Amino acid sequence: MAGKRRRFTAEFKARVALEALQERDSVQAIAARHELHPNQVSAWKRQLVDAVPEVFAKGGSRKLAKEHEAKIHDLHAKIGELTVERDFFRRGLKR
């Protein structure tokens, strides 16, 4: 059976992705050095490259903040909806 799933901080992901972007070493060498799968390093590199235009977009940080706030609002609404459903079904089972 596999061990616990590892979680990485955003700083670690950024450091590894920047290292891969510099292309001083191969993706395989970077992955081995950080004990990661090469596909993971490539995915983080791709995410970094895809996010770069947003950094330089005019008002990009405000746009990202608004999107983030909207996403949080939607998630809170979903949590409320699921809580109501759970309570409804829990009351129904007690009868």
Jmol script that loads the backbone (N, CA, C; Angstrom):
load data "model"
ATOM      1  N   MET A   1       0.839  -1.180   0.000  1.00  0.00           N
ATOM      2  CA  MET A   1       0.000   0.000   0.000  1.00  0.00           C
ATOM      3  C   MET A   1       0.880   1.237   0.000  1.00  0.00           C
ATOM      4  N   ALA A   2       0.514   2.232  -0.736  1.00  0.00           N
ATOM      5  CA  ALA A   2       1.298   3.451  -0.848  1.00  0.00           C
ATOM      6  C   ALA A   2       1.204   4.260   0.439  1.00  0.00           C
ATOM      7  N   GLY A   3       2.215   5.105   0.659  1.00  0.00           N
ATOM      8  CA  GLY A   3       2.240   5.951   1.846  1.00  0.00           C
ATOM      9  C   GLY A   3       1.301   7.130   1.696  1.00  0.00           C
ATOM     10  N   LYS A   4       1.424   8.064   2.651  1.00  0.00           N
ATOM     11  CA  LYS A   4       0.577   9.258   2.606  1.00  0.00           C
ATOM     12  C   LYS A   4       0.935  10.113   1.410  1.00  0.00           C
ATOM     13  N   ARG A   5      -0.050  10.809   0.937  1.00  0.00           N
ATOM     14  CA  ARG A   5       0.126  11.713  -0.193  1.00  0.00           C
ATOM     15  C   ARG A   5       0.908  12.938   0.252  1.00  0.00           C
ATOM     16  N   ARG A   6       1.914  13.310  -0.511  1.00  0.00           N
ATOM     17  CA  ARG A   6       2.728  14.469  -0.150  1.00  0.00           C
ATOM     18  C   ARG A   6       2.067  15.743  -0.649  1.00  0.00           C
ATOM     19  N   ARG A   7       2.207  16.797   0.120  1.00  0.00           N
ATOM     20  CA  ARG A   7       1.676  18.107  -0.259  1.00  0.00           C
ATOM     21  C   ARG A   7       2.850  19.072  -0.331  1.00  0.00           C
ATOM     22  N   PHE A   8       2.826  19.924  -1.338  1.00  0.00           N
ATOM     23  CA  PHE A   8       3.919  20.853  -1.554  1.00  0.00           C
ATOM     24  C   PHE A   8       3.419  22.287  -1.443  1.00  0.00           C
ATOM     25  N   THR A   9       4.248  23.146  -0.901  1.00  0.00           N
ATOM     26  CA  THR A   9       3.889  24.551  -0.787  1.00  0.00           C
ATOM     27  C   THR A   9       4.006  25.223  -2.151  1.00  0.00           C
ATOM     28  N   ALA A  10       3.360  26.349  -2.276  1.00  0.00           N
ATOM     29  CA  ALA A  10       3.423  27.112  -3.520  1.00  0.00           C
ATOM     30  C   ALA A  10       4.859  27.571  -3.788  1.00  0.00           C
ATOM     31  N   GLU A  11       5.588  27.912  -2.727  1.00  0.00           N
ATOM     32  CA  GLU A  11       6.971  28.359  -2.892  1.00  0.00           C
ATOM     33  C   GLU A  11       7.841  27.245  -3.456  1.00  0.00           C
ATOM     34  N   PHE A  12       7.646  26.024  -2.953  1.00  0.00           N
ATOM     35  CA  PHE A  12       8.423  24.890  -3.449  1.00  0.00           C
ATOM     36  C   PHE A  12       8.110  24.630  -4.921  1.00  0.00           C
ATOM     37  N   LYS A  13       6.815  24.642  -5.252  1.00  0.00           N
ATOM     38  CA  LYS A  13       6.410  24.415  -6.636  1.00  0.00           C
ATOM     39  C   LYS A  13       7.016  25.472  -7.551  1.00  0.00           C
ATOM     40  N   ALA A  14       6.972  26.742  -7.106  1.00  0.00           N
ATOM     41  CA  ALA A  14       7.516  27.829  -7.916  1.00  0.00           C
ATOM     42  C   ALA A  14       9.018  27.665  -8.101  1.00  0.00           C
ATOM     43  N   ARG A  15       9.711  27.288  -7.038  1.00  0.00           N
ATOM     44  CA  ARG A  15      11.164  27.110  -7.124  1.00  0.00           C
ATOM     45  C   ARG A  15      11.519  26.000  -8.112  1.00  0.00           C
ATOM     46  N   VAL A  16      10.813  24.881  -8.035  1.00  0.00           N
ATOM     47  CA  VAL A  16      11.082  23.760  -8.935  1.00  0.00           C
ATOM     48  C   VAL A  16      10.727  24.135 -10.375  1.00  0.00           C
ATOM     49  N   ALA A  17       9.592  24.813 -10.568  1.00  0.00           N
ATOM     50  CA  ALA A  17       9.168  25.208 -11.914  1.00  0.00           C
ATOM     51  C   ALA A  17      10.155  26.202 -12.527  1.00  0.00           C
ATOM     52  N   LEU A  18      10.639  27.156 -11.732  1.00  0.00           N
ATOM     53  CA  LEU A  18      11.640  28.110 -12.243  1.00  0.00           C
ATOM     54  C   LEU A  18      12.935  27.410 -12.601  1.00  0.00           C
ATOM     55  N   GLU A  19      13.315  26.450 -11.789  1.00  0.00           N
ATOM     56  CA  GLU A  19      14.513  25.669 -12.069  1.00  0.00           C
ATOM     57  C   GLU A  19      14.357  24.916 -13.393  1.00  0.00           C
ATOM     58  N   ALA A  20      13.176  24.356 -13.622  1.00  0.00           N
ATOM     59  CA  ALA A  20      12.921  23.640 -14.876  1.00  0.00           C
ATOM     60  C   ALA A  20      12.872  24.604 -16.052  1.00  0.00           C
ATOM     61  N   LEU A  21      12.366  25.803 -15.817  1.00  0.00           N
ATOM     62  CA  LEU A  21      12.263  26.805 -16.875  1.00  0.00           C
ATOM     63  C   LEU A  21      13.640  27.294 -17.322  1.00  0.00           C
ATOM     64  N   GLN A  22      14.582  27.341 -16.399  1.00  0.00           N
ATOM     65  CA  GLN A  22      15.939  27.794 -16.731  1.00  0.00           C
ATOM     66  C   GLN A  22      16.673  26.798 -17.622  1.00  0.00           C
ATOM     67  N   GLU A  23      16.266  25.537 -17.579  1.00  0.00           N
ATOM     68  CA  GLU A  23      16.798  24.473 -18.430  1.00  0.00           C
ATOM     69  C   GLU A  23      18.305  24.278 -18.295  1.00  0.00           C
ATOM     70  N   ARG A  24      18.838  24.472 -17.096  1.00  0.00           N
ATOM     71  CA  ARG A  24      20.255  24.167 -16.854  1.00  0.00           C
ATOM     72  C   ARG A  24      20.444  22.655 -16.744  1.00  0.00           C
ATOM     73  N   ASP A  25      19.422  21.990 -16.159  1.00  0.00           N
ATOM     74  CA  ASP A  25      19.424  20.534 -16.040  1.00  0.00           C
ATOM     75  C   ASP A  25      18.175  19.997 -16.728  1.00  0.00           C
ATOM     76  N   SER A  26      18.176  18.712 -16.980  1.00  0.00           N
ATOM     77  CA  SER A  26      16.994  18.101 -17.591  1.00  0.00           C
ATOM     78  C   SER A  26      15.887  17.995 -16.550  1.00  0.00           C
ATOM     79  N   VAL A  27      14.671  17.833 -17.044  1.00  0.00           N
ATOM     80  CA  VAL A  27      13.522  17.678 -16.154  1.00  0.00           C
ATOM     81  C   VAL A  27      13.713  16.435 -15.289  1.00  0.00           C
ATOM     82  N   GLN A  28      14.282  15.389 -15.854  1.00  0.00           N
ATOM     83  CA  GLN A  28      14.515  14.156 -15.115  1.00  0.00           C
ATOM     84  C   GLN A  28      15.499  14.386 -13.968  1.00  0.00           C
ATOM     85  N   ALA A  29      16.548  15.172 -14.215  1.00  0.00           N
ATOM     86  CA  ALA A  29      17.536  15.450 -13.170  1.00  0.00           C
ATOM     87  C   ALA A  29      16.930  16.285 -12.049  1.00  0.00           C
ATOM     88  N   ILE A  30      16.127  17.270 -12.416  1.00  0.00           N
ATOM     89  CA  ILE A  30      15.463  18.110 -11.415  1.00  0.00           C
ATOM     90  C   ILE A  30      14.506  17.267 -10.583  1.00  0.00           C
ATOM     91  N   ALA A  31      13.752  16.403 -11.256  1.00  0.00           N
ATOM     92  CA  ALA A  31      12.794  15.543 -10.555  1.00  0.00           C
ATOM     93  C   ALA A  31      13.519  14.608  -9.588  1.00  0.00           C
ATOM     94  N   ALA A  32      14.618  14.042 -10.018  1.00  0.00           N
ATOM     95  CA  ALA A  32      15.370  13.137  -9.153  1.00  0.00           C
ATOM     96  C   ALA A  32      15.938  13.885  -7.947  1.00  0.00           C
ATOM     97  N   ARG A  33      16.428  15.091  -8.162  1.00  0.00           N
ATOM     98  CA  ARG A  33      17.008  15.884  -7.084  1.00  0.00           C
ATOM     99  C   ARG A  33      15.967  16.227  -6.011  1.00  0.00           C
ATOM    100  N   HIS A  34      14.741  16.480  -6.445  1.00  0.00           N
ATOM    101  CA  HIS A  34      13.678  16.855  -5.505  1.00  0.00           C
ATOM    102  C   HIS A  34      12.762  15.690  -5.147  1.00  0.00           C
ATOM    103  N   GLU A  35      13.106  14.490  -5.601  1.00  0.00           N
ATOM    104  CA  GLU A  35      12.331  13.271  -5.355  1.00  0.00           C
ATOM    105  C   GLU A  35      10.895  13.411  -5.835  1.00  0.00           C
ATOM    106  N   LEU A  36      10.752  13.826  -7.093  1.00  0.00           N
ATOM    107  CA  LEU A  36       9.450  14.005  -7.735  1.00  0.00           C
ATOM    108  C   LEU A  36       9.403  13.182  -9.006  1.00  0.00           C
ATOM    109  N   HIS A  37       8.207  13.027  -9.543  1.00  0.00           N
ATOM    110  CA  HIS A  37       8.059  12.385 -10.850  1.00  0.00           C
ATOM    111  C   HIS A  37       8.287  13.455 -11.918  1.00  0.00           C
ATOM    112  N   PRO A  38       8.977  13.122 -12.996  1.00  0.00           N
ATOM    113  CA  PRO A  38       9.232  14.113 -14.052  1.00  0.00           C
ATOM    114  C   PRO A  38       7.961  14.750 -14.608  1.00  0.00           C
ATOM    115  N   ASN A  39       6.856  13.995 -14.661  1.00  0.00           N
ATOM    116  CA  ASN A  39       5.596  14.568 -15.146  1.00  0.00           C
ATOM    117  C   ASN A  39       5.116  15.702 -14.241  1.00  0.00           C
ATOM    118  N   GLN A  40       5.358  15.565 -12.936  1.00  0.00           N
ATOM    119  CA  GLN A  40       4.944  16.604 -11.991  1.00  0.00           C
ATOM    120  C   GLN A  40       5.735  17.891 -12.231  1.00  0.00           C
ATOM    121  N   VAL A  41       7.030  17.745 -12.451  1.00  0.00           N
ATOM    122  CA  VAL A  41       7.875  18.916 -12.727  1.00  0.00           C
ATOM    123  C   VAL A  41       7.414  19.591 -14.016  1.00  0.00           C
ATOM    124  N   SER A  42       7.129  18.805 -15.030  1.00  0.00           N
ATOM    125  CA  SER A  42       6.661  19.364 -16.299  1.00  0.00           C
ATOM    126  C   SER A  42       5.320  20.068 -16.138  1.00  0.00           C
ATOM    127  N   ALA A  43       4.436  19.508 -15.330  1.00  0.00           N
ATOM    128  CA  ALA A  43       3.122  20.125 -15.108  1.00  0.00           C
ATOM    129  C   ALA A  43       3.270  21.468 -14.401  1.00  0.00           C
ATOM    130  N   TRP A  44       4.133  21.530 -13.390  1.00  0.00           N
ATOM    131  CA  TRP A  44       4.350  22.793 -12.677  1.00  0.00           C
ATOM    132  C   TRP A  44       4.993  23.832 -13.593  1.00  0.00           C
ATOM    133  N   LYS A  45       5.894  23.384 -14.447  1.00  0.00           N
ATOM    134  CA  LYS A  45       6.534  24.292 -15.411  1.00  0.00           C
ATOM    135  C   LYS A  45       5.483  24.858 -16.366  1.00  0.00           C
ATOM    136  N   ARG A  46       4.598  23.998 -16.861  1.00  0.00           N
ATOM    137  CA  ARG A  46       3.539  24.423 -17.780  1.00  0.00           C
ATOM    138  C   ARG A  46       2.591  25.420 -17.102  1.00  0.00           C
ATOM    139  N   GLN A  47       2.239  25.155 -15.841  1.00  0.00           N
ATOM    140  CA  GLN A  47       1.371  26.058 -15.099  1.00  0.00           C
ATOM    141  C   GLN A  47       2.021  27.423 -14.924  1.00  0.00           C
ATOM    142  N   LEU A  48       3.311  27.432 -14.671  1.00  0.00           N
ATOM    143  CA  LEU A  48       4.033  28.696 -14.516  1.00  0.00           C
ATOM    144  C   LEU A  48       4.039  29.481 -15.816  1.00  0.00           C
ATOM    145  N   VAL A  49       4.328  28.823 -16.907  1.00  0.00           N
ATOM    146  CA  VAL A  49       4.365  29.497 -18.207  1.00  0.00           C
ATOM    147  C   VAL A  49       2.975  30.012 -18.581  1.00  0.00           C
ATOM    148  N   ASP A  50       1.938  29.251 -18.285  1.00  0.00           N
ATOM    149  CA  ASP A  50       0.571  29.682 -18.602  1.00  0.00           C
ATOM    150  C   ASP A  50       0.128  30.880 -17.762  1.00  0.00           C
ATOM    151  N   ALA A  51       0.666  31.011 -16.543  1.00  0.00           N
ATOM    152  CA  ALA A  51       0.241  32.089 -15.652  1.00  0.00           C
ATOM    153  C   ALA A  51       1.017  33.383 -15.865  1.00  0.00           C
ATOM    154  N   VAL A  52       2.122  33.348 -16.576  1.00  0.00           N
ATOM    155  CA  VAL A  52       2.966  34.536 -16.752  1.00  0.00           C
ATOM    156  C   VAL A  52       2.226  35.695 -17.423  1.00  0.00           C
ATOM    157  N   PRO A  53       1.462  35.508 -18.476  1.00  0.00           N
ATOM    158  CA  PRO A  53       0.788  36.658 -19.089  1.00  0.00           C
ATOM    159  C   PRO A  53      -0.147  37.396 -18.139  1.00  0.00           C
ATOM    160  N   GLU A  54      -0.758  36.688 -17.204  1.00  0.00           N
ATOM    161  CA  GLU A  54      -1.663  37.328 -16.252  1.00  0.00           C
ATOM    162  C   GLU A  54      -0.917  38.282 -15.325  1.00  0.00           C
ATOM    163  N   VAL A  55       0.334  37.966 -15.041  1.00  0.00           N
ATOM    164  CA  VAL A  55       1.130  38.810 -14.156  1.00  0.00           C
ATOM    165  C   VAL A  55       1.366  40.171 -14.791  1.00  0.00           C
ATOM    166  N   PHE A  56       1.598  40.190 -16.087  1.00  0.00           N
ATOM    167  CA  PHE A  56       1.920  41.434 -16.779  1.00  0.00           C
ATOM    168  C   PHE A  56       0.711  42.126 -17.399  1.00  0.00           C
ATOM    169  N   ALA A  57      -0.448  41.524 -17.292  1.00  0.00           N
ATOM    170  CA  ALA A  57      -1.657  42.134 -17.840  1.00  0.00           C
ATOM    171  C   ALA A  57      -2.009  43.374 -17.028  1.00  0.00           C
ATOM    172  N   LYS A  58      -2.545  44.375 -17.704  1.00  0.00           N
ATOM    173  CA  LYS A  58      -2.938  45.597 -17.016  1.00  0.00           C
ATOM    174  C   LYS A  58      -4.085  45.272 -16.066  1.00  0.00           C
ATOM    175  N   GLY A  59      -3.896  45.600 -14.800  1.00  0.00           N
ATOM    176  CA  GLY A  59      -4.908  45.294 -13.798  1.00  0.00           C
ATOM    177  C   GLY A  59      -5.019  43.815 -13.521  1.00  0.00           C
ATOM    178  N   GLY A  60      -4.000  43.068 -13.858  1.00  0.00           N
ATOM    179  CA  GLY A  60      -4.045  41.614 -13.713  1.00  0.00           C
ATOM    180  C   GLY A  60      -4.233  41.163 -12.284  1.00  0.00           C
ATOM    181  N   SER A  61      -3.557  41.825 -11.356  1.00  0.00           N
ATOM    182  CA  SER A  61      -3.679  41.391  -9.963  1.00  0.00           C
ATOM    183  C   SER A  61      -5.083  41.679  -9.432  1.00  0.00           C
ATOM    184  N   ARG A  62      -5.678  42.803  -9.853  1.00  0.00           N
ATOM    185  CA  ARG A  62      -7.050  43.096  -9.428  1.00  0.00           C
ATOM    186  C   ARG A  62      -8.014  42.086 -10.023  1.00  0.00           C
ATOM    187  N   LYS A  63      -7.785  41.724 -11.275  1.00  0.00           N
ATOM    188  CA  LYS A  63      -8.657  40.750 -11.939  1.00  0.00           C
ATOM    189  C   LYS A  63      -8.553  39.395 -11.236  1.00  0.00           C
ATOM    190  N   LEU A  64      -7.324  38.996 -10.921  1.00  0.00           N
ATOM    191  CA  LEU A  64      -7.132  37.725 -10.226  1.00  0.00           C
ATOM    192  C   LEU A  64      -7.781  37.757  -8.847  1.00  0.00           C
ATOM    193  N   ALA A  65      -7.683  38.890  -8.161  1.00  0.00           N
ATOM    194  CA  ALA A  65      -8.292  39.010  -6.835  1.00  0.00           C
ATOM    195  C   ALA A  65      -9.813  38.891  -6.925  1.00  0.00           C
ATOM    196  N   LYS A  66     -10.404  39.530  -7.942  1.00  0.00           N
ATOM    197  CA  LYS A  66     -11.853  39.446  -8.116  1.00  0.00           C
ATOM    198  C   LYS A  66     -12.281  38.021  -8.434  1.00  0.00           C
ATOM    199  N   GLU A  67     -11.536  37.355  -9.306  1.00  0.00           N
ATOM    200  CA  GLU A  67     -11.855  35.967  -9.646  1.00  0.00           C
ATOM    201  C   GLU A  67     -11.748  35.082  -8.406  1.00  0.00           C
ATOM    202  N   HIS A  68     -10.722  35.341  -7.608  1.00  0.00           N
ATOM    203  CA  HIS A  68     -10.516  34.565  -6.388  1.00  0.00           C
ATOM    204  C   HIS A  68     -11.681  34.779  -5.424  1.00  0.00           C
ATOM    205  N   GLU A  69     -12.087  36.026  -5.248  1.00  0.00           N
ATOM    206  CA  GLU A  69     -13.208  36.334  -4.359  1.00  0.00           C
ATOM    207  C   GLU A  69     -14.501  35.684  -4.861  1.00  0.00           C
ATOM    208  N   ALA A  70     -14.728  35.719  -6.174  1.00  0.00           N
ATOM    209  CA  ALA A  70     -15.929  35.102  -6.744  1.00  0.00           C
ATOM    210  C   ALA A  70     -15.918  33.593  -6.511  1.00  0.00           C
ATOM    211  N   LYS A  71     -14.762  32.989  -6.669  1.00  0.00           N
ATOM    212  CA  LYS A  71     -14.651  31.551  -6.460  1.00  0.00           C
ATOM    213  C   LYS A  71     -14.916  31.203  -4.998  1.00  0.00           C
ATOM    214  N   ILE A  72     -14.384  31.999  -4.091  1.00  0.00           N
ATOM    215  CA  ILE A  72     -14.610  31.767  -2.667  1.00  0.00           C
ATOM    216  C   ILE A  72     -16.095  31.905  -2.343  1.00  0.00           C
ATOM    217  N   HIS A  73     -16.731  32.920  -2.914  1.00  0.00           N
ATOM    218  CA  HIS A  73     -18.167  33.123  -2.686  1.00  0.00           C
ATOM    219  C   HIS A  73     -18.966  31.907  -3.168  1.00  0.00           C
ATOM    220  N   ASP A  74     -18.635  31.411  -4.367  1.00  0.00           N
ATOM    221  CA  ASP A  74     -19.332  30.241  -4.904  1.00  0.00           C
ATOM    222  C   ASP A  74     -19.121  29.010  -4.019  1.00  0.00           C
ATOM    223  N   LEU A  75     -17.898  28.838  -3.538  1.00  0.00           N
ATOM    224  CA  LEU A  75     -17.616  27.687  -2.687  1.00  0.00           C
ATOM    225  C   LEU A  75     -18.349  27.780  -1.353  1.00  0.00           C
ATOM    226  N   HIS A  76     -18.434  28.976  -0.789  1.00  0.00           N
ATOM    227  CA  HIS A  76     -19.188  29.139   0.448  1.00  0.00           C
ATOM    228  C   HIS A  76     -20.668  28.836   0.222  1.00  0.00           C
ATOM    229  N   ALA A  77     -21.201  29.253  -0.903  1.00  0.00           N
ATOM    230  CA  ALA A  77     -22.597  28.966  -1.222  1.00  0.00           C
ATOM    231  C   ALA A  77     -22.810  27.458  -1.345  1.00  0.00           C
ATOM    232  N   LYS A  78     -21.887  26.786  -1.982  1.00  0.00           N
ATOM    233  CA  LYS A  78     -21.995  25.332  -2.147  1.00  0.00           C
ATOM    234  C   LYS A  78     -21.916  24.627  -0.793  1.00  0.00           C
ATOM    235  N   ILE A  79     -21.030  25.102   0.083  1.00  0.00           N
ATOM    236  CA  ILE A  79     -20.915  24.517   1.417  1.00  0.00           C
ATOM    237  C   ILE A  79     -22.230  24.670   2.164  1.00  0.00           C
ATOM    238  N   GLY A  80     -22.832  25.861   2.074  1.00  0.00           N
ATOM    239  CA  GLY A  80     -24.119  26.081   2.730  1.00  0.00           C
ATOM    240  C   GLY A  80     -25.191  25.162   2.193  1.00  0.00           C
ATOM    241  N   GLU A  81     -25.222  25.008   0.877  1.00  0.00           N
ATOM    242  CA  GLU A  81     -26.215  24.132   0.247  1.00  0.00           C
ATOM    243  C   GLU A  81     -26.045  22.685   0.703  1.00  0.00           C
ATOM    244  N   LEU A  82     -24.811  22.211   0.733  1.00  0.00           N
ATOM    245  CA  LEU A  82     -24.568  20.829   1.151  1.00  0.00           C
ATOM    246  C   LEU A  82     -24.874  20.623   2.629  1.00  0.00           C
ATOM    247  N   THR A  83     -24.629  21.641   3.440  1.00  0.00           N
ATOM    248  CA  THR A  83     -24.948  21.545   4.862  1.00  0.00           C
ATOM    249  C   THR A  83     -26.453  21.422   5.064  1.00  0.00           C
ATOM    250  N   VAL A  84     -27.211  22.207   4.338  1.00  0.00           N
ATOM    251  CA  VAL A  84     -28.674  22.141   4.440  1.00  0.00           C
ATOM    252  C   VAL A  84     -29.163  20.764   4.000  1.00  0.00           C
ATOM    253  N   GLU A  85     -28.632  20.249   2.899  1.00  0.00           N
ATOM    254  CA  GLU A  85     -29.031  18.920   2.422  1.00  0.00           C
ATOM    255  C   GLU A  85     -28.705  17.850   3.455  1.00  0.00           C
ATOM    256  N   ARG A  86     -27.509  17.929   4.018  1.00  0.00           N
ATOM    257  CA  ARG A  86     -27.097  16.931   5.010  1.00  0.00           C
ATOM    258  C   ARG A  86     -28.027  16.963   6.213  1.00  0.00           C
ATOM    259  N   ASP A  87     -28.336  18.156   6.706  1.00  0.00           N
ATOM    260  CA  ASP A  87     -29.231  18.283   7.856  1.00  0.00           C
ATOM    261  C   ASP A  87     -30.630  17.768   7.525  1.00  0.00           C
ATOM    262  N   PHE A  88     -31.105  18.051   6.321  1.00  0.00           N
ATOM    263  CA  PHE A  88     -32.422  17.587   5.898  1.00  0.00           C
ATOM    264  C   PHE A  88     -32.493  16.059   5.911  1.00  0.00           C
ATOM    265  N   PHE A  89     -31.479  15.434   5.313  1.00  0.00           N
ATOM    266  CA  PHE A  89     -31.478  13.979   5.248  1.00  0.00           C
ATOM    267  C   PHE A  89     -31.250  13.360   6.618  1.00  0.00           C
ATOM    268  N   ARG A  90     -30.469  14.004   7.450  1.00  0.00           N
ATOM    269  CA  ARG A  90     -30.227  13.494   8.782  1.00  0.00           C
ATOM    270  C   ARG A  90     -31.520  13.496   9.592  1.00  0.00           C
ATOM    271  N   ARG A  91     -32.321  14.590   9.465  1.00  0.00           N
ATOM    272  CA  ARG A  91     -33.612  14.655  10.155  1.00  0.00           C
ATOM    273  C   ARG A  91     -34.576  13.605   9.598  1.00  0.00           C
ATOM    274  N   GLY A  92     -34.504  13.353   8.299  1.00  0.00           N
ATOM    275  CA  GLY A  92     -35.388  12.371   7.689  1.00  0.00           C
ATOM    276  C   GLY A  92     -35.082  10.958   8.153  1.00  0.00           C
ATOM    277  N   LEU A  93     -33.833  10.664   8.408  1.00  0.00           N
ATOM    278  CA  LEU A  93     -33.456   9.332   8.858  1.00  0.00           C
ATOM    279  C   LEU A  93     -33.851   9.077  10.310  1.00  0.00           C
ATOM    280  N   LYS A  94     -33.974  10.126  11.087  1.00  0.00           N
ATOM    281  CA  LYS A  94     -34.336   9.962  12.496  1.00  0.00           C
ATOM    282  C   LYS A  94     -35.802   9.588  12.674  1.00  0.00           C
ATOM    283  N   ARG A  95     -36.633   9.856  11.686  1.00  0.00           N
ATOM    284  CA  ARG A  95     -38.072   9.589  11.797  1.00  0.00           C
ATOM    285  C   ARG A  95     -38.390   8.146  11.633  1.00  0.00           C
TER     286      ARG A  95
END
end "model"
wireframe off; spacefill off
backbone 0.3
color backbone group
